[in-house]
Amino acid sequence: MSLRSAGAGAATIQAPSQNAATANAAGSNVPSSPTAAPPDGERRAQGVRRGLGEWVLHAPHTFRALVRADELWLVVLAALVGVGAGLCVHLMTIATQASHEILFNLQRGDRVSGTVDVDRIRTVLVPTLGGALVGLAGWAITRWWNRRTVDPIEANALHGGRMSLSDSLLVTLQTVLSNGVGASVGLEAGYTQISSALASRLGRSFRVRRNDLRLLVGCGAAGAIAAAFQAPLTGSFYAFELVIGTYSLATLAPVVVSAIVAVFVTHVLSTDTAGFDIRVPSALEAVDYLPVLALGMICALGGILIMRGVTLVESWFRRSGVPVWLRPVLGGAVVGGLALWSPQVLSSGHEALRLGLDSPYTATHIALLILAKSIASAVSIGSGFRGGLFFASLFLGALTGKLFAAGLATITATQALPPVVCALVGMSAMAVAVVGGPLTMAFLALESTGSLPMTVAVLAASVVSAITVRRTFGYSFATWRFHLRGEAIRSAVDIGWVRNLTVGRMMRRDMRTIRSDTTISAFRRQVPLGSADRVIVLDEAGRYAGVVLTPEAHGTDETVIRLSEILHYAKNVLLPQMTIKEAVQMFESTESDALAVVDGVDTRKVIGLLTEQYALRRYTEELDRLRRDLSGE
């Protein structure tokens, strides 16, 4: 291994859809009302930004037809994605290493997290002044390019694999800058962001189908992680577990090809392919699995604390009133202060992990280093530096494993597990808690050590860690961030079709209407039995008033004079932006088999009608399509 790098859903006439309001609070593009529109100047600015972000150079029609007709050509596209991912990983690694060498005055090839004699003034000034640059860049981007970037998991879950290349490029540059000035963030998030965005852009240029576009986004992530760790199986299962959300024979070939090609590209471009010289036992006894499982649970709890720590730091900065551009300055100063004690807290910690696996640290030093690195990572991300916790979780997990081994040696009379075994188990278990993907970490251990017994131990601890996090916390770091933003995403499994299948798309517009002051006798003449099951009633101003059931109108006695006396569902309507899930819940709560669709809760202009039968049929069709996609049919 080379470690170089929808609620209740029922809307009434008094209030808009709760889901629509939540989406607006979370920064969604879904308008709260169909009539809402931005001012002319803002609309023109949005049009310019959308044009820049959505511009696509389409491939020739012949090539597009080949890709859509034959899955072998999709594998060719996946190989091109692998080339792009390998190039991106190589360039980002070179850029950050060059920044470290220049800013921290390192010898060529030295790693900042593994150097013990970094200049003390630079140790503090570089992260602090770098934080000022990151803060000002973030403020400028917010000022002139205020769009929320979609990451690969969200893109595949909600947007059918569509990602903005321009937005992703900005995030990647911010990640390189943050890591380059020594912030305790990893590059893996940047690797996957830009590689997946390139894959998305390539897929859109060939106009591939929705599922194929999601697959290509996964290929980009697979290539990025495979190139970063020189581990094609690890990259492939990272894509399956975290970005695509499922595994099938149909997705195997493109993902694996992309990962292998990305690794080959980095081998060609870089001579620095040195991995770890890890020596592990040839076999593990059955009794050894008890401490392994215990370590998996401990690492899961530690991962939860780290994720909570990031949230607490962000909350503190928001409540403090510190300007957004100034927050990374304070975060950089904290990281620089911690680095005065140990430079191992700087950057992502690749060399620190390499040294930490073999160094004979005391238990006290390990505990302090865990605390310092945890604080540095939480403060870096919480204050506004761009990056992820992938490698930080590996480093912290390895330290936790070594600390566990030291404690185990003091309380057991028999020979305890070797520290390197505990370090590898802890490294994987902590990464599963923060990032997710137990199989991903198991293959990382396999490709790192070549030891099947070690891989089995890692897999056991990873499963325990995953179950512990799922039962006690419920989120990985990425999905936890979605939860805080108001998105109900637990994985990359495609749920975007639920949001795309809206009432406005399913409703029929040829509904029959009648005035509310119409008499019963006039209604009977105009709407004979059998001509319509229901008729929508409008008031004097042409707004929705309710629904009249035709059999009831024909069967009522003569004492009822006007339709307004037998109206139903006067306060229950559907809005065009409601999803199919909300519509079905609305039918259940009102016990109606059809509801009117109005353009807004204020105007109440009827624009269509949706029946429960049709909504359920469309919902069933989409569920069946999703089942066939998951099974590879």
N, C-alpha and C positions, 0 to 999 in steps of 0.2 A: 504493500500500500504506500502510495506517495501522498502524504497529507500536506500538499503545498497550498496548496491553496485550501302565518295567517290566522291568526287568532279567531275570534268568534265569527268574523266575516259578515255578519248580518248588518247591512246598512239600513238606516231608517231615513225618513224624509227630513229629520231634524239635524242629522250629522253626516259628514262625509265618511268615506271608508277609512277605518282606523289604519289599515295597512298602507293606504296612500299617504296619510299624514306621517306615519313612521318612516316611510321611504323618503319623504321630503326632509325630515329631521336628520336622516342619515346621509343626505347629500345625493339622493337618487335623482335621475333625470325625469322621473315620473311626476307630472304636474299634479297639484292637489285639486285642480279644477280644470276642465277642458277649456274654459274661457280665459284662464290666466295666460298672460303673454308678457314677455319682457319689453322694456322700452326699445324704440327703434335702434338707438345707438348700441345698446347691449346686445340686441339680436344680431346686428351686423358683426359685432366682435365675436360672438359665439359662432357665427357662420364661418368667419375666417379661421378660427381655431379648429372648428370641426373639419373644414376643408383640408387644412394641413395634416390633421391627424388621420383622416380617412382616405387620403389620396392613395390609390393603388395602381401600379402599372400592371395591367393584365397580360398574362402570357398568351402566345398565339393560340388560336382556337384549336388547332390540331393537337397541340400538347395538352391543352385542357381536356380535350375529349379522351385522350389516351389515359390520363390520370383517373378520370371518372369511370372509365370502362374497365380498366385492368388494375388490380391491386398491386401487381408487380411494379408499376410505375409509381405507386404511392411509396413503395420501399425506396425507390430511387430518390424521391423527394426527401424521405427521411434521412438518406445518406447525405444529401446536401445540407440538411439541417444539422447533422453531426459535424460537418465541416465548419459551418458557421459557429456552432457551439464551441468546438475546439479552439477556433481562432479567438473568440471572445474571452474564453478562460485564459488563454495565453497572454493576450494583450492586457487584460485587467491585472493579471499576476505581475507582469513586467512593470506596469505603471505603478502599482503600489509598492513593489520592492524598490524601484528607483526613487520613489518619494521618501521611503524610509532611509535609504542610504544618503540622500542629499540632506533631508531635514534633520536627521539625528546623527549625521556625520559618521556613518558606519563604513567599515571596510566593505569592498565589493563582495557580495555573496553572504554577508552577515545578516542574520534575522534579528529584528529589533526585540522580539519577545525572548530571544535566547542570549542576548548580550548583557553582561553584568557591569560593563564600564561605560554606559551611555552618559554623555555629558548631563549633569544635573540641571543646569539652566535650560538646556534644550528639552529635557524630559518634561518640564513644566510648561515652558513657553510654547512648544510646538502644538500640543493638544489644545491649549488655551487660545492661541491666535488662530489655529485651525478651526476651532469652534466658532470664532467670529466670522471666518470666511464661510463656513457651512451655514451659520445662521443668516448671514446676509444673502447668500445664494437662495436659501429657502424662502426668505422674505420676498426676494425679487420674483421667484417662480410663482409664489402665491399671488403676487401683485399683477403679473402679466400673463401667467399661464395657469390660472386657477382651475385645475381639473384633477380629480382624484384618480390616481393610477390603479389599474386593475392588475392584480398579480395572477400567475398561472392557475392557482386553485380557484379563485373567484371567477376567472374567465371561463374555465371549463364547467363550473357549477352553474353559472347564471347567464353567461353571454355566448355560449356555443363556441368557445375558443377564440373569440375576437379580442385582440389586445392592440393597444396603440403603440406603435414603434417609437414615435416621438416622445410620448410620456415615459416609456420604459427606458429610453436613452437618458433622459434627465435623471431618473432614479438611479440608473447605473453610474452615471458620473458623480452623483452625490455619494453613492456607496464607496466608490474609489477614493473620493476626496476624504470621506470620513475615516476610512481605514488607513489612508496614506498619512494622515496627521496623527495616527496613533490611537484613535478611539477604539474602545474594546468591542468592536463589531466584526462580524465575519463577512466574507465576500460571497458566500454561497447564495444568498438571496439575490445579489446582483447578477451572479452567473446565470441563475435560472430565469430571472426576469428578462434580461436582454436576449438570451437564447430562445426562450419561448416566444418572445415578441417577434423575433426574426422568423421563427417557424410559422407563427400566425400570419405574418405579412406574406410569406411565401405561399401558404395555403390559400389565402384570399386572392392572390394574383392568379392562381390556377382555378379559382372558384370551386374548390372542393366542397363536398357535402359537410353538413354540420358535424357529424360524427368523425369524419376524416380530419376536419380542422382541429377538433379537440384532441385527436390522436397525435397530430403533428405538434401541437403545443406540448403534449407529454414527451414527444421525441426530443424537443428542445431542452426540456428539463433533464431528461435522461442523459443526453449528451453533455450537458453542463456539469452534472454531479459526477458522471463517469470520468470526464477530463480532469475535474478538480482533484479526485482521489485516485486516479489511475485504476479505476475499478468498474469495468463495464456492467457486471451483474448488479453491483450496488446502484449504479445510475439507472439501470433498467427497472429495478423494483422500486426505486424512489418514484419513478414515473407511474408505475402501476398502482402503488399504494396511496400516493399523495396527490398526484396531478390528474391522472386519468380516472382513478377511483375504482378500477376493476381490472381483472386480468382475463384475457381470452386468447385463443389461438390466433384470432384475426389481428390482434394488436401486438403479438409477440415479435414478428419479423421486423416491422418498422422500428419499434423501440430498441430492440437489440442491435440492429444495424446502425442506428444513430449513435448509440453508446460506443460501439466498437470503433466506428469511424472517428468519433471525437477523441477517443484515447489515442488512436493512431496519429491524428493530427498533432496532438501535444507531444507525442514521442518524436515526431519529425522536427518540430519547431524548437523543442527544448531538450537540452542535455541533462538538465537537473531532474532525474527520475529516481533519485535515491529515496528508498523507503525506510522502514524501521527494521532493524535487526532484532526481531522479537523471537525469543525462545520460550516455548510453552511446553508443558508436560505432554507426553505422548498419550496419556489417558487420564481420566478423572474417575475417582471412586464414587460409588453411589451416595455415600455419606457426604461427599463434597457439594452435592446439589442443595443441601439445606442452607448453608451460608450463601450460596449463589442466589437462591430465591429470596432470601432475606435482603441481600444487597440490592436486588432488583426493586423491592418495595421501598427501601430507603432512598434509592435514586429517584424513584417516582415522586416521593414527597419532596425531595430537594428540587426537582424540576418544577413542581407546582409553586414552591416558594419563589423561584426565580421569575416565573411568569407573573406572579402576584407582585413581586418587587418592581418589575418594569411598570406595571399599572399604577402602583402607589407613587412612584417617582413622577410619572406623567400627571397624575392627579395633583400632586403637590405643586408642580410647576404651574398648572392651570390656576390653582387657587392663590398662588403667591402673587399674581399680577406682574410677574417678570415678563418683559417683552419677548415675543417669540424669537426674535433674532439674537437676543442675549442669552437665552437658555443654553445653547451649545457651548457658549463661553464658560459658563459656570460648570457645565458637565465636563468640559475639557480640563478645567482647573482641578476638579476632583480626581479625574483619571491621572493627571500629571502628578498630583500629590501622592496618590497611591503608588505610582510608578517609581517615586523616589525610594520607596521601601523595596519594591521588586519590579523590574521592567517586564516581568512576565505577564503583567496585567495589560500591557499595551497590545494594540492590534488584535487580531483574531487568536493568536497564540500557537501557531504551527510549531515553531521551534521550541516553545515552552513545553508543549506536549511531548515532543521528541525527547527532550532532556528529562522531563518529569517521569517518564516510564522507567528509566534506569537510575536516576539520581537517588542516593540514600538520604532523603529528607527525613527529619524528625517528625513525629506526629504533630507537635506544636506548629512547626513551620507549615506543614500541609494544611492544617486547620485554618491558619491565618491566611494562607494563599487562597484557599477556597473562599473565605470571606471577602478578601480583597478583589478577587476576580469577579465574584458575584455582584459586588457593589459597583465595580467598574462597568460591567456589562449592563446592569440595570440603569445606571446613571447615563451611560452613553446613549442608549436607545430612548430612555425616558426624556432626556433633555433635547432630543431632536437630531442626533446623528443618524445617518441612514446605514442600515445593515441588518444582519440577522443574528440569531443565537445558535446556529447550527454548530459551528466549531467551538464556540464557548461551552456548549453543553457537552461536547466530547471531552474537552479539557477538564471541565469541572467534574464530569463523571469519572475520568481516570484518577483525579485527585481523591475523590470520594472513595473509590475502590482501594486506593493505597492506604487511606486512613482506616478504612474498614479492615484491611488485612493487618494493619498494625494493632488495632484493637482486638482482633480475633486471636492474634498471637499471644496476647497477654492473658487471655481468659481460657484458652484451651491447653490441655496437657499434651495432646498429641500434635503432630506436625500440622500446622495450619496451611491454608491455600497459599501458594506463592503470590507475592504482591503483584506480579505482572498479570496473573490470571484475574485477580480482583480488579486491577486497573482496566483491563479489556472489558470485563463484564460490566463494571460501573460506567465506563465510557459509552457502551452501547445502550445500557438501560436508561441513563440520563438523557441521551439523545432521543430515545423513543418517547420519553415523557414530554420533552419539549417539542420535538419535530414530528414525531409519529413514525410509523413504519417499522414494525418489528422485523419483518423479513429483510428490509433494507439494511438494517444494522447487523443482522445475522450474516448476510452476504458480505458486508464490509469486514466482519471478523474473519470470514472464510478466505477472502482475497488478501487479507493482511497477514494471516498466519499460515494458511494452508492446512490447518488442523481441524479435522472433523469433530473430535471431542470438544475442542474449544468452541467451535461454532454451535454445537448442541447446547453447551452451557450458556452461551450468549443468547441463544434463542429462548431458552427457558426463562432467563432473567428478563428479557425484553417482553415476553408475553405477560409476566407478572407485573412489570412496570406499566404496560399498556392497560391491563385490567384495572390496576390501582388508580391510574389517572382517570380512566373512564368512569369508575364508580365514585370517586371522590371529587373530581374536578370537571371532567366531561369534555375538555378541549385540549388540542395542541396549541402551540403559541400562535400559529396562523389563524386557526379557527376561533381562538379566544379573542383575537383582535377584531375579527368579523362580528363576534357577539357583542363586543363593546360598542361597535358602530351601529348595531341594530339589525345585522344580517343573521338569519337563522341558517348558517351553513356549518355542517359538521364534517363535510368531506367534499371532494371534487366531483362526486356523482352528479350527473346533469339534472338539475331541477329548474333550469332556466325555462324549459318548455312550459312549466306551470305558470310562470309569470307572463310568458309570451302568449299563452292561450287565454286571452282576456274576453270579457263579456262583449266588448266592442267588436271583436273578431267573430264571435259565434252567433250574435243576435241576428234575427231576421228583421228586415225593414218594411215588409209588406203587411203590417198589422192593421187591423180595422179599428177606427175610433168613432166616437159619437159624443154629442154634447150631454152634460149632466142634467140639463133642464128638459131633456126629451122625456115624453110621457111613456108609460109602459105600453100603451096601445100602439103608439108610433114605433116604439122599438120592435114590437112583435111583427109589425108590417115590414120594417126595414131589414130585420135580421130573423129570417125564418129558422125554425129548428133544423139542425143539420148543416146549416151554412157556415157556422163558426161556433167553436166551443166557448169562446170568451171574447169580449169586446172591451177595449180600453176607453175609459170615459175621461173627457176633458172638461175643465170648468169654463166659465164665460171668457176668461183671458187666454184660453187655449193651453192651459197648463194641466199636468197630470192630476186627476182627481181620484182615480181608483179603477177597479175592474168589475165588470158585470158578467156573471156567468149566464150564458144563453138559456140553458135548461131551467135555471132558477127563475129567470125573468118570465119565461113562458108558463111556469107552473105557479107563480105567485097569485094571490087573490086580488080582486079589483080594488081593495082598499088602498093598496100601494099605488100612488099616482105617478111619481117621478123616479128616474133611475138613481138619483142621489140617495134614496132611502134604502137601496140594496147593494151598495158599493162594498167591495172587498179590497183588502191590501192598500188602503189609502195612504198609509205611512211606510209601506215596505216597497222599495224599488231597488233596482240594480243600477250601478254606475258603469260606464264603458271601460274604466281602468281597472275594475275589479278582476281578479284572477278567477280561473275556473274553480279553484278550491273554495274561494269565498262565495262564489255563486252557489255551489252545491250546499255549503253550510247555510246559506240564506234560504234555499228551498226547504231544507230540513227544519229550520227554526220556524218558518211561516206555514209549513205544511201545505205549500202551494205547488202545483205542477207547472206553473208559468208565471213570470213576473215581467213587468214593464221595465224598460231601460230608459233613463232620463239623462240629459246632458249635464245636469248639475243639480245640487240640492236647493239652490236658490231659484234658478230659472224654471226647473221642472218641465222642460220641454221634452216630450216623448220622442225618442229617436229609434226605438226598436222594441223587440219582444224576444225573450229567451225562455225556452221550455226546459223543464228538468230532464225530460227524456233525451233531448239532443245533447245537453251538457254532459250527462252521464255517459252517453255513447262516445262522445269525443274524448272524455277523460279515460274511458276504458281503452279506446284505440291507442292513445298516447302511452298508457301503461304497458300495453302489449308490445308496442314498438320499442319501448325502453327495455322490456324483458328480452326481446330478440337481440337488441344491441349488446346487452350484458352477457348473453349466452353465446355471442359470436355468430348468430344466425344471419 
